[in-house]
Amino acid sequence: ATVLGALAEGRSVIDLVAEQTPLGGLERWLSDPTVTEVMVNGGRDVWVERNGRLTHVGHMRAATLLGAIEQILTPIGRRLDRLHPTVDARLPDGSRLCAVVDPIAVDGPCLTIRRFSAQAIPLDRFAGEPVVALLGEMVQRRCNLLVSGATSSGKTTFLNALAGQVDPSSRIITLEDVAELRLPHPHVVRLETREGLQFTPRYGPD
């Protein structure tokens, strides 16, 4: 009666049946093509983003969330525990996962999975013809360009579109914390950084 009453009032409740799935019920939103981001705050509140708008869609327990995170990270060889309380990883489908646990996450474990559109957006969707022509000339002249903006402001999408202006005979090498770029170019080498790796320069002849 309590659950039915909560549903009648429009409140979200913990779906104990969905929690038995490998991802604790997150599958329903991760399989929804209209959802661009899935967020779980404090191991409880589940939010999704559709068309730039956030919606609170339900609850899950902290233990279930931790099990789902482990299920996602194990196949890709990443870890998340008290000694390594943060993780930033790329999933096989290209989505980006960020997770934080105790002692950094004060209110409980947090998870964000950001998904990217499989459809490329052309550069002329970002600006008019004069600006597109200017950007294309800057790329052809190999000028240094700085792209900045807030989270989810379209930086990755814009860089993907900008790469379409690069000469097809050129070689592009990308270096990212988490590989998100999907450049429309025939010759791309994608690299990811790793924590703990250090480069010691050597000077003079060997």
MARBA-3410 file (N, C-alpha, C, O; in Angstrom, 1 decimal):
206
0.8,-1.2,0.0,0.0,0.0,0.0,0.9,1.2,0.0,0.5,2.2,-0.6 ~ 2.0,1.2,0.7,2.9,2.3,0.8,3.5,2.7,-0.6,3.5,3.8,-1.0 ~ 3.9,1.6,-1.3,4.5,1.8,-2.6,3.4,2.3,-3.6,3.7,3.3,-4.3 ~ 2.2,1.8,-3.6,1.2,2.2,-4.4,0.8,3.7,-4.1,0.5,4.4,-5.0 ~ 0.8,4.0,-2.8,0.5,5.4,-2.5,1.5,6.3,-3.0,1.2,7.4,-3.4
2.8,5.9,-2.9,3.9,6.8,-3.4,3.7,7.0,-4.9,3.9,8.1,-5.3 ~ 3.4,5.9,-5.6,3.3,6.1,-7.0,2.1,6.9,-7.4,2.2,7.7,-8.3 ~ 1.0,6.8,-6.7,-0.1,7.7,-6.9,0.2,9.1,-6.7,-0.4,10.0,-7.4 ~ 1.1,9.4,-5.8,1.4,10.8,-5.5,2.5,11.3,-6.4,3.0,12.4,-6.4 ~ 3.0,10.4,-7.3,4.0,10.8,-8.3,5.4,10.8,-7.7,6.3,11.3,-8.4
5.6,10.1,-6.6,7.0,10.0,-6.0,7.7,8.8,-6.6,7.0,7.8,-6.8 ~ 9.0,8.9,-6.7,9.8,7.7,-7.2,10.1,6.8,-6.0,10.4,7.3,-4.9 ~ 10.1,5.5,-6.2,10.5,4.6,-5.2,11.6,3.7,-5.7,11.8,3.6,-6.9 ~ 12.2,2.9,-4.8,13.3,2.0,-5.2,12.6,0.8,-5.8,11.8,0.1,-5.2 ~ 13.0,0.5,-7.0,12.5,-0.7,-7.7,13.4,-1.9,-7.4,14.5,-2.1,-8.0
12.9,-2.7,-6.5,13.7,-3.8,-6.0,13.9,-4.9,-7.1,14.9,-5.6,-7.0 ~ 13.0,-5.0,-8.0,13.1,-6.0,-9.1,14.2,-5.6,-10.0,15.1,-6.3,-10.4 ~ 14.2,-4.3,-10.4,15.2,-3.7,-11.3,16.6,-3.8,-10.7,17.6,-4.0,-11.4 ~ 16.7,-3.7,-9.4,18.0,-3.7,-8.7,18.7,-5.1,-8.9,19.9,-5.2,-8.6 ~ 18.0,-6.1,-9.3,18.6,-7.4,-9.4,19.3,-7.6,-10.7,20.0,-8.6,-10.9
19.2,-6.6,-11.6,19.9,-6.7,-12.9,21.3,-6.3,-12.7,21.7,-5.8,-11.7 ~ 22.2,-6.7,-13.7,23.6,-6.4,-13.5,24.0,-4.9,-13.2,24.9,-4.7,-12.5 ~ 23.2,-4.0,-13.8,23.5,-2.6,-13.6,22.5,-1.9,-12.6,22.4,-0.7,-12.6 ~ 21.8,-2.8,-11.8,21.0,-2.2,-10.8,19.8,-1.4,-11.3,19.3,-0.6,-10.5 ~ 19.4,-1.7,-12.5,18.2,-0.9,-13.0,18.6,0.3,-13.9,17.7,0.9,-14.5
19.9,0.6,-14.0,20.3,1.7,-14.8,20.1,1.4,-16.3,20.1,2.3,-17.2 ~ 19.9,0.1,-16.7,19.8,-0.3,-18.1,18.7,0.4,-18.8,18.8,0.8,-20.0 ~ 17.6,0.7,-18.1,16.4,1.2,-18.7,16.7,2.6,-19.3,16.1,3.0,-20.3 ~ 17.6,3.3,-18.6,18.0,4.7,-19.1,19.2,4.6,-20.1,19.2,5.5,-21.0 ~ 20.1,3.7,-19.8,21.2,3.6,-20.7,20.8,3.1,-22.1,21.5,3.3,-23.1
19.7,2.4,-22.2,19.2,1.9,-23.5,18.3,2.8,-24.2,17.8,2.6,-25.3 ~ 18.0,3.9,-23.5,17.0,4.9,-24.1,17.8,5.9,-24.9,18.7,6.7,-24.4 ~ 17.6,5.9,-26.2,18.4,6.8,-27.1,18.2,8.3,-26.9,19.0,9.1,-27.3 ~ 17.1,8.7,-26.2,16.8,10.1,-25.9,17.6,10.6,-24.7,17.7,11.8,-24.5 ~ 18.2,9.7,-23.9,18.9,10.0,-22.7,20.4,10.3,-23.0,21.0,9.4,-23.6
20.9,11.5,-22.7,22.3,11.8,-23.0,23.2,11.7,-21.8,24.4,11.6,-21.9 ~ 22.6,11.6,-20.6,23.4,11.5,-19.4,22.6,10.9,-18.3,21.4,11.2,-18.1 ~ 23.2,10.0,-17.6,22.6,9.3,-16.4,23.5,9.6,-15.2,24.7,9.5,-15.2 ~ 22.8,10.1,-14.1,23.5,10.5,-12.9,22.9,9.9,-11.7,21.7,9.8,-11.6 ~ 23.7,9.4,-10.7,23.2,8.9,-9.5,24.0,9.7,-8.4,25.2,9.6,-8.3
23.3,10.4,-7.5,23.9,11.2,-6.5,23.8,10.6,-5.1,22.7,10.2,-4.7 ~ 24.9,10.5,-4.4,24.9,10.0,-3.1,24.4,8.6,-2.9,23.9,8.2,-1.9 ~ 24.5,7.8,-4.0,24.0,6.4,-4.0,22.5,6.3,-3.7,22.1,5.3,-3.1 ~ 21.8,7.3,-4.2,20.3,7.2,-4.0,19.6,7.8,-5.2,18.8,7.1,-5.9 ~ 19.7,9.1,-5.4,18.8,9.8,-6.4,19.4,9.6,-7.8,20.5,9.9,-8.1
18.5,9.1,-8.7,18.8,8.9,-10.1,18.2,10.0,-10.9,17.0,10.3,-10.9 ~ 19.1,10.7,-11.7,18.7,11.7,-12.6,19.1,11.4,-14.1,20.1,10.7,-14.3 ~ 18.3,11.9,-15.0,18.7,11.7,-16.4,18.6,13.0,-17.1,17.8,13.9,-16.7 ~ 19.3,13.2,-18.2,19.2,14.4,-19.0,18.7,14.0,-20.4,19.2,13.1,-21.1 ~ 17.7,14.7,-20.8,17.1,14.6,-22.1,16.9,16.0,-22.7,16.3,16.9,-22.1
17.4,16.2,-23.9,17.3,17.5,-24.6,17.8,18.7,-23.7,17.2,19.8,-23.7 ~ 18.8,18.4,-22.9,19.4,19.5,-22.0,18.6,19.7,-20.7,19.0,20.6,-20.0 ~ 17.6,18.9,-20.5,16.8,19.1,-19.2,17.0,17.9,-18.3,17.0,16.8,-18.7 ~ 17.2,18.2,-17.0,17.4,17.2,-16.0,16.1,16.7,-15.4,15.2,17.6,-15.1 ~ 15.9,15.4,-15.2,14.7,14.9,-14.6,15.0,13.9,-13.6,15.9,13.0,-13.8
14.4,14.0,-12.4,14.6,13.0,-11.4,13.7,11.8,-11.7,12.5,11.9,-11.7 ~ 14.3,10.6,-11.9,13.6,9.4,-12.3,13.4,8.3,-11.3,12.7,7.4,-11.6 ~ 14.2,8.3,-10.2,14.0,7.2,-9.3,15.1,7.2,-8.2,15.9,8.2,-8.1 ~ 15.2,6.1,-7.5,16.1,5.9,-6.4,16.8,4.6,-6.6,16.2,3.6,-7.2 ~ 18.0,4.4,-6.1,18.6,3.1,-5.9,19.5,3.2,-4.7,19.9,4.2,-4.2
19.8,2.0,-4.1,20.6,1.9,-2.9,22.1,2.0,-3.2,22.5,1.7,-4.3 ~ 22.8,2.5,-2.2,24.2,2.7,-2.4,25.0,1.4,-2.7,25.8,1.4,-3.6 ~ 24.6,0.3,-2.1,25.2,-1.0,-2.3,24.9,-1.4,-3.7,25.8,-2.0,-4.4 ~ 23.7,-1.2,-4.2,23.4,-1.6,-5.6,24.2,-0.7,-6.6,24.7,-1.3,-7.6 ~ 24.4,0.6,-6.3,25.2,1.4,-7.2,26.6,1.0,-7.2,27.2,0.9,-8.3
27.2,0.6,-6.1,28.6,0.1,-6.1,28.7,-1.1,-6.9,29.7,-1.3,-7.5 ~ 27.7,-2.0,-6.8,27.8,-3.3,-7.5,27.7,-3.0,-9.0,28.4,-3.7,-9.8 ~ 26.9,-2.0,-9.4,26.8,-1.7,-10.8,28.1,-1.1,-11.4,28.5,-1.4,-12.5 ~ 28.7,-0.2,-10.6,30.0,0.4,-11.0,31.0,-0.7,-11.2,31.8,-0.6,-12.1 ~ 31.1,-1.6,-10.2,32.1,-2.7,-10.3,31.8,-3.5,-11.6,32.8,-3.9,-12.3
30.5,-3.8,-11.9,30.2,-4.5,-13.1,30.6,-3.9,-14.3,31.0,-4.5,-15.3 ~ 30.6,-2.5,-14.3,31.0,-1.7,-15.5,32.5,-1.7,-15.6,33.1,-1.8,-16.7 ~ 33.2,-1.5,-14.5,34.7,-1.2,-14.5,35.5,-2.5,-14.7,36.6,-2.5,-15.3 ~ 35.0,-3.6,-14.2,35.9,-4.9,-14.2,36.3,-5.2,-15.7,37.5,-5.5,-15.8 ~ 35.4,-5.3,-16.7,35.9,-5.7,-18.0,36.9,-4.7,-18.6,37.6,-5.1,-19.5
36.9,-3.5,-18.2,37.8,-2.5,-18.8,39.1,-2.3,-17.9,39.9,-1.4,-18.3 ~ 39.2,-3.1,-16.9,40.4,-3.0,-16.1,40.6,-1.8,-15.2,41.8,-1.5,-14.9 ~ 39.6,-1.2,-14.8,39.7,0.0,-13.9,39.2,-0.3,-12.6,38.4,-1.3,-12.4 ~ 39.6,0.4,-11.5,39.2,0.1,-10.2,38.8,1.4,-9.5,39.1,2.5,-9.8 ~ 37.9,1.1,-8.4,37.4,2.2,-7.6,37.2,1.7,-6.2,36.4,0.8,-5.9
38.0,2.3,-5.3,37.9,1.9,-3.8,38.5,3.1,-3.0,38.7,4.2,-3.5 ~ 38.6,2.8,-1.7,39.1,3.9,-0.8,40.4,4.4,-1.2,40.7,5.6,-1.0 ~ 41.3,3.6,-1.7,42.6,4.0,-2.1,42.6,4.7,-3.4,43.5,5.6,-3.7 ~ 41.6,4.4,-4.3,41.5,5.1,-5.6,40.0,5.5,-5.6,39.2,4.9,-6.3 ~ 39.6,6.6,-4.9,38.2,6.9,-4.8,37.6,7.6,-6.0,36.4,8.0,-5.9
38.3,7.9,-7.0,37.8,8.5,-8.2,38.2,7.7,-9.5,39.3,7.1,-9.5 ~ 37.3,7.7,-10.5,37.6,7.0,-11.7,37.0,7.7,-12.9,35.9,8.2,-12.8 ~ 37.7,7.8,-13.9,37.2,8.5,-15.2,37.6,7.5,-16.3,38.7,7.3,-16.6 ~ 36.5,6.9,-16.9,36.8,5.8,-17.9,35.9,5.9,-19.1,34.9,6.6,-19.1 ~ 36.4,5.3,-20.2,35.6,5.2,-21.4,35.0,3.9,-21.6,35.7,2.8,-21.4
33.7,3.8,-21.8,33.1,2.5,-22.0,33.2,2.0,-23.4,33.4,2.8,-24.3 ~ 32.9,0.8,-23.7,33.1,0.2,-25.0,32.3,1.0,-26.1,32.7,1.0,-27.3 ~ 31.1,1.5,-25.7,30.3,2.2,-26.7,30.7,3.7,-26.9,30.0,4.4,-27.6 ~ 31.7,4.1,-26.2,32.2,5.5,-26.3,31.7,6.4,-25.2,32.2,7.5,-25.1 ~ 30.8,5.9,-24.4,30.3,6.7,-23.3,31.4,7.0,-22.3,32.3,6.2,-22.2
31.2,8.1,-21.5,32.2,8.5,-20.5,31.7,8.3,-19.1,30.6,8.8,-18.8 ~ 32.4,7.5,-18.3,31.9,7.3,-16.9,32.8,8.0,-16.0,34.1,8.0,-16.0 ~ 32.2,8.7,-15.0,32.9,9.3,-13.9,32.2,8.8,-12.6,31.0,8.9,-12.5 ~ 33.0,8.3,-11.7,32.5,7.8,-10.4,33.4,8.3,-9.2,34.6,8.4,-9.4 ~ 32.7,8.5,-8.1,33.4,8.9,-6.9,32.8,8.2,-5.7,31.6,8.1,-5.6
33.7,7.7,-4.8,33.2,7.1,-3.6,33.9,7.7,-2.3,34.7,8.5,-2.4 ~ 33.5,7.2,-1.2,34.0,7.5,0.1,35.6,7.3,0.1,36.0,6.3,-0.4 ~ 36.4,8.2,0.7,36.0,9.3,1.5,35.8,10.6,0.8,35.5,11.6,1.5 ~ 36.0,10.7,-0.5,35.7,11.9,-1.2,34.3,12.3,-1.3,33.9,13.4,-1.2 ~ 33.4,11.3,-1.6,32.0,11.5,-1.8,31.4,11.5,-0.4,31.2,10.4,0.2
31.1,12.6,0.1,30.6,12.7,1.5,29.3,12.1,1.8,29.1,11.4,2.8 ~ 28.3,12.2,0.8,27.0,11.7,1.0,26.8,10.3,0.4,25.6,9.8,0.5 ~ 27.8,9.7,-0.1,27.6,8.4,-0.7,28.2,8.3,-2.1,28.5,9.4,-2.7 ~ 28.3,7.2,-2.7,28.9,7.1,-4.1,28.1,7.8,-5.1,26.9,7.9,-5.0 ~ 28.8,8.4,-6.1,28.2,9.2,-7.1,28.7,8.6,-8.5,29.8,8.2,-8.6
27.8,8.6,-9.4,28.1,8.1,-10.8,27.5,9.0,-11.8,26.4,9.5,-11.7 ~ 28.3,9.2,-12.9,27.8,9.9,-14.1,28.2,9.2,-15.3,29.4,8.8,-15.5 ~ 27.3,8.9,-16.2,27.6,8.3,-17.5,27.1,9.2,-18.6,25.9,9.4,-18.7 ~ 28.0,9.8,-19.3,27.6,10.7,-20.4,27.7,10.0,-21.7,28.8,9.4,-22.0 ~ 26.7,10.1,-22.5,26.6,9.4,-23.8,26.8,10.4,-24.9,26.4,11.6,-24.8
27.3,10.0,-26.0,27.6,10.9,-27.2,26.8,10.4,-28.4,26.6,9.2,-28.6 ~ 26.3,11.3,-29.1,25.6,11.0,-30.3,26.4,10.3,-31.3,27.6,10.7,-31.6 ~ 25.9,9.3,-31.9,26.6,8.6,-33.0,26.6,9.3,-34.3,27.3,9.0,-35.2 ~ 25.8,10.3,-34.4,25.6,11.1,-35.6,26.5,12.3,-35.5,26.4,13.1,-34.6 ~ 27.4,12.5,-36.5,28.2,13.7,-36.6,27.4,14.9,-36.9,26.5,14.9,-37.7
27.8,16.1,-36.3,27.2,17.3,-36.6,28.1,18.2,-37.4,29.3,18.4,-37.0 ~ 27.7,18.7,-38.6,28.6,19.5,-39.4,28.9,20.8,-38.8,28.2,21.3,-37.9 ~ 30.0,21.4,-39.2,30.5,22.7,-38.6,29.5,23.8,-38.9,29.4,24.7,-38.1 ~ 28.8,23.8,-40.0,27.9,24.9,-40.3,26.6,24.9,-39.3,25.8,25.8,-39.4 ~ 26.5,23.9,-38.5,25.5,23.9,-37.5,25.9,24.8,-36.3,25.0,25.2,-35.5
27.2,25.1,-36.2,27.7,25.9,-35.1,27.7,27.4,-35.4,27.6,28.2,-34.5 ~ 27.9,27.7,-36.7,28.1,29.1,-37.0,27.7,29.3,-38.5,27.5,28.4,-39.3 ~ 27.6,30.6,-38.9,27.3,31.0,-40.2,28.5,30.7,-41.2,29.6,30.4,-40.8 ~ 28.2,30.9,-42.5,29.2,30.7,-43.5,30.5,31.4,-43.3,31.6,30.8,-43.5 ~ 30.5,32.8,-43.0,31.8,33.5,-42.8,32.6,32.9,-41.7,33.8,32.8,-41.9
32.0,32.5,-40.6,32.8,32.0,-39.5,33.3,30.6,-39.8,34.4,30.3,-39.5 ~ 32.5,29.8,-40.5,32.9,28.5,-40.9,34.1,28.6,-41.8,35.1,27.8,-41.7 ~ 34.1,29.5,-42.8,35.2,29.7,-43.7,36.4,30.2,-43.0,37.5,29.7,-43.3 ~ 36.3,31.0,-42.0,37.4,31.5,-41.2,38.1,30.3,-40.4,39.3,30.2,-40.4 ~ 37.2,29.5,-39.8,37.7,28.4,-39.0,38.4,27.4,-39.9,39.5,26.9,-39.6
37.8,27.2,-41.1,38.5,26.3,-42.0,39.8,26.7,-42.5,40.8,25.9,-42.6 ~ 40.0,28.0,-42.7,41.3,28.6,-43.1,42.3,28.5,-41.9,43.4,28.2,-42.2 ~ 41.8,28.7,-40.7,42.7,28.6,-39.5,43.2,27.2,-39.4,44.4,26.9,-39.1 ~ 42.3,26.2,-39.6,42.8,24.8,-39.6,43.8,24.5,-40.7,44.8,23.8,-40.4 ~ 43.5,24.9,-41.9,44.4,24.7,-43.0,45.7,25.3,-42.8,46.8,24.8,-43.2
45.8,26.4,-42.1,47.1,27.1,-41.8,47.7,26.6,-40.6,48.8,27.0,-40.2 ~ 47.1,25.6,-40.0,47.6,24.9,-38.7,47.8,25.9,-37.6,48.8,25.9,-36.9 ~ 46.9,26.8,-37.4,46.9,27.7,-36.3,46.6,27.0,-35.0,45.9,26.0,-35.0 ~ 47.1,27.5,-33.9,46.7,27.0,-32.6,45.3,27.5,-32.2,45.1,28.7,-32.2 ~ 44.4,26.6,-31.9,43.1,27.0,-31.5,42.8,26.5,-30.1,43.1,25.3,-29.7
42.1,27.3,-29.3,41.8,26.9,-27.9,40.2,26.9,-27.8,39.6,27.9,-28.1 ~ 39.7,25.7,-27.5,38.3,25.5,-27.3,38.0,25.3,-25.8,38.5,24.4,-25.2 ~ 37.2,26.2,-25.3,36.9,26.1,-23.8,35.4,26.2,-23.6,34.6,26.8,-24.5 ~ 34.9,25.8,-22.5,33.5,25.9,-22.2,33.1,25.0,-21.0,33.9,24.2,-20.6 ~ 31.9,25.2,-20.5,31.4,24.4,-19.4,31.1,23.0,-19.8,31.1,22.6,-21.0
30.9,22.1,-18.8,30.6,20.7,-19.0,29.3,20.7,-19.9,28.3,21.4,-19.6 ~ 29.3,19.8,-20.9,28.1,19.6,-21.8,27.8,20.8,-22.6,26.7,20.9,-23.1 ~ 28.8,21.7,-22.8,28.5,22.9,-23.6,28.8,22.6,-25.1,28.5,23.5,-26.0 ~ 29.3,21.4,-25.5,29.5,21.1,-26.9,30.9,21.1,-27.4,31.1,21.1,-28.6 ~ 31.9,21.1,-26.5,33.3,21.2,-26.9,33.7,20.0,-27.7,34.3,20.1,-28.8
33.4,18.8,-27.3,33.7,17.6,-28.0,33.1,17.5,-29.4,33.7,17.2,-30.4 ~ 31.8,17.8,-29.4,31.0,17.8,-30.7,31.6,18.9,-31.6,31.7,18.6,-32.8 ~ 32.0,20.0,-31.1,32.6,21.1,-32.0,33.9,20.6,-32.5,34.2,20.9,-33.7 ~ 34.8,20.0,-31.7,36.1,19.6,-32.1,35.9,18.5,-33.2,36.7,18.4,-34.2 ~ 35.0,17.6,-33.0,34.7,16.6,-34.0,34.4,17.2,-35.4,34.9,16.8,-36.4
33.5,18.3,-35.3,33.2,19.0,-36.6,34.4,19.7,-37.1,34.5,19.8,-38.4 ~ 35.2,20.3,-36.3,36.3,21.1,-36.7,37.3,20.2,-37.4,38.0,20.6,-38.3 ~ 37.4,19.0,-37.0,38.4,18.0,-37.6,38.0,17.7,-39.0,38.9,17.3,-39.8 ~ 36.8,17.9,-39.4,36.4,17.7,-40.7,37.0,18.7,-41.7,37.0,18.4,-42.9 ~ 37.7,19.7,-41.2,38.3,20.7,-42.0,39.8,20.3,-42.3,40.5,21.0,-43.0
40.3,19.3,-41.6,41.7,18.9,-41.7,41.9,18.2,-43.0,41.1,17.4,-43.4 ~ 43.1,18.5,-43.7,43.4,17.8,-44.9,43.4,16.3,-44.7,44.1,15.8,-43.8 ~ 42.7,15.6,-45.6,42.7,14.1,-45.4,44.0,13.4,-45.5,44.2,12.3,-45.0 ~ 45.0,14.1,-46.1,46.3,13.5,-46.2,47.2,13.7,-45.0,48.3,13.2,-44.9 ~ 46.6,14.5,-44.0,47.4,14.7,-42.8,47.1,13.6,-41.7,46.2,12.8,-41.9
48.0,13.6,-40.7,47.8,12.6,-39.7,47.5,13.4,-38.4,48.1,14.4,-38.1 ~ 46.4,12.9,-37.7,46.0,13.5,-36.4,46.3,12.6,-35.3,46.0,11.4,-35.3 ~ 46.9,13.1,-34.2,47.2,12.4,-33.0,46.5,13.1,-31.9,46.7,14.3,-31.6 ~ 45.6,12.4,-31.2,44.9,13.0,-30.0,45.4,12.4,-28.7,45.7,11.3,-28.7 ~ 45.4,13.2,-27.7,45.8,12.8,-26.4,44.8,13.4,-25.4,44.6,14.6,-25.2
44.0,12.5,-24.8,42.9,12.8,-23.9,43.0,12.1,-22.6,43.5,11.0,-22.5 ~ 42.4,12.7,-21.5,42.3,11.9,-20.3,41.4,10.7,-20.5,41.7,9.6,-20.0 ~ 40.3,10.9,-21.2,39.4,9.8,-21.6,39.0,10.1,-23.0,38.6,11.2,-23.4 ~ 39.3,9.1,-23.9,39.1,9.3,-25.3,37.6,9.5,-25.6,36.8,8.5,-25.5 ~ 37.2,10.7,-26.0,35.8,11.0,-26.4,35.7,11.4,-27.8,34.6,11.2,-28.4
36.8,11.9,-28.4,36.7,12.5,-29.8,36.5,11.3,-30.8,37.1,10.3,-30.7 ~ 35.6,11.6,-31.7,35.4,10.6,-32.9,35.6,11.4,-34.1,34.6,11.8,-34.8 ~ 36.8,11.6,-34.5,37.1,12.6,-35.6,36.8,12.0,-36.9,37.2,10.8,-37.2 ~ 36.1,12.7,-37.8,35.8,12.2,-39.1,37.0,12.4,-40.1,37.0,13.2,-41.0 ~ 38.0,11.6,-39.8,39.2,11.7,-40.6,39.8,10.3,-40.8,39.7,9.5,-40.0
40.4,10.1,-42.0,40.9,8.8,-42.3,42.2,8.3,-41.5,42.5,7.1,-41.5 ~ 42.9,9.3,-41.0,44.2,8.9,-40.3,44.3,9.5,-38.9,44.8,10.6,-38.8 ~ 43.8,8.8,-37.9,43.8,9.3,-36.6,44.4,8.3,-35.6,44.1,7.1,-35.7 ~ 45.3,8.7,-34.7,45.9,7.9,-33.7,45.3,8.5,-32.3,45.6,9.6,-32.0 ~ 44.5,7.6,-31.6,43.9,8.1,-30.4,44.7,7.5,-29.2,45.0,6.3,-29.1
45.1,8.4,-28.3,45.9,8.0,-27.1,45.1,8.5,-25.8,44.5,9.6,-25.9 ~ 45.3,7.8,-24.7,44.7,8.2,-23.5,45.9,8.3,-22.4,46.8,7.5,-22.5 ~ 45.7,9.3,-21.6,46.7,9.5,-20.5,46.5,8.4,-19.4,45.4,7.9,-19.3 ~ 47.5,8.2,-18.6,47.3,7.3,-17.5,48.0,7.9,-16.2,49.1,8.5,-16.4 ~ 47.4,7.8,-15.1,48.0,8.3,-13.8,49.2,7.5,-13.5,49.4,6.3,-13.7
50.2,8.3,-12.9,51.4,7.6,-12.4,52.5,7.5,-13.5,53.6,7.2,-13.1 ~ 52.2,7.8,-14.7,53.2,7.7,-15.8,54.0,9.1,-15.8,53.4,10.1,-15.8 ~ 55.3,9.0,-15.8,56.2,10.2,-15.7,57.2,10.1,-16.9,57.7,9.0,-17.2 ~ 57.5,11.2,-17.4,58.5,11.3,-18.4,59.7,12.1,-17.9,59.6,13.3,-17.5 ~ 60.9,11.5,-18.0,62.1,12.2,-17.5,62.9,12.6,-18.7,63.5,11.7,-19.4
63.0,13.9,-19.0,63.8,14.3,-20.2,65.3,14.0,-20.0,65.8,14.0,-18.9 ~ 66.0,13.7,-21.1,67.4,13.4,-21.1,68.1,14.4,-22.0,67.6,14.7,-23.1 ~ 69.2,15.0,-21.5,69.9,16.0,-22.3,71.2,15.5,-22.7,71.9,14.7,-22.0 ~ 71.7,16.0,-23.8,73.0,15.7,-24.2,73.1,14.4,-25.0,72.1,13.7,-25.0 ~ 74.2,14.1,-25.6,74.3,12.9,-26.4,74.4,11.7,-25.5,74.8,11.7,-24.4
73.9,10.5,-26.0,73.9,9.3,-25.3,75.3,8.7,-25.3,75.5,7.7,-24.7
END
